[in-house]
Amino acid sequence: MTVKGKVHFLTAYIEFLLDEGIKSEEYYLGDASRFLRFLLARVEEGDIQAFVENSSPSYQRRLRKTLRKFYAFAQKELQITNRALERI
């Protein structure tokens, strides 16, 4: 993974927008956020399993824990529900 890949991708996206000369990133981030929320609401169980299983066993344990917390956030703060995410 490149150094840029280790940066949180939304932070990297903001940096990209600024490098591109975008003065107000609000619309760009808002649209990206809506797109990610759309995808999160539609992800399927097989997608989640493939993502988790593509990692080492120790990282898989951590991912299951952190993704459960992320889904709790998505439910509570974003009102996103998805049965596949409940099975993490």
N, C-alpha and C positions, 0 to 999 in steps of 0.2 A: 504494500500500500504506500502510495506517495505521501509526502509530508502534507500536501494539500488535502489528501483524502482523510487524514486524521483530524482535520478541523471540522467542527460541527458544520453540517452542510448549510444551514441557514446563515450562519456567520460568514461562511465562504461566499454564499450568494450575495450578501450585502457588500462584501469586499469587491466582488465581481461587478456589481452594479455601479459602485463608486468608481472603479477603474474604467468602466465604460462611459463615464461622464454623466450618469443619471444623478440628478440633484435631489430628487425626492423618491425614495424607495418605497413609500407607503403603498402605492398601487401595486407594485411588483410583488412585494411581500404579501399583501392581502390576497392577490390572485394565486400565488404559490401556496399560501395557507389553505385557501378554499379547495385547491386541487388535491392537496395532501389529505384534507378531511374527507373529500369525496372518495379517495382511494382507501383510506382507513375504514370507512364504512362498508366497503365492498370487498375487502381482502377475504380470501377463503382459507379454510383450515389447512389445506395442502400448501398454500403459499407460506403460511406461518411455519409449518413443520419444515419445509425446505430451507427457510431462512435459519431456523434454529439448528437443524441438522448439518448445516454447512459450516459449523463451528466445532472447535475441540470440545470434548466432554465437560471440562471444567467451565468453559465459556457458555456451554449450553445451559448449565445450572444457573449461572448468573443471568443469562438472557431471559430465562423463564421468569425469574424473580423480577427483573427490571421491566420486562414487558407487561407483567401483571400490574405493576404500579402505573405504567404508562397508560394502560387501558382504563384503570380506575380514574386517572386524570381525564381521559377522553370522555368517559361516561359522565363524570361529575361536572367538568368545566365546559365541555364542548357538546354535550348531549349526543354523543356518538355511541350507538349500540350496534353490536355485531356479535352474533352467537359464536363465530369462529374465534374471536378474541377472548371470549369467556373461557375457552378450553386450554389456554396457554398453561 
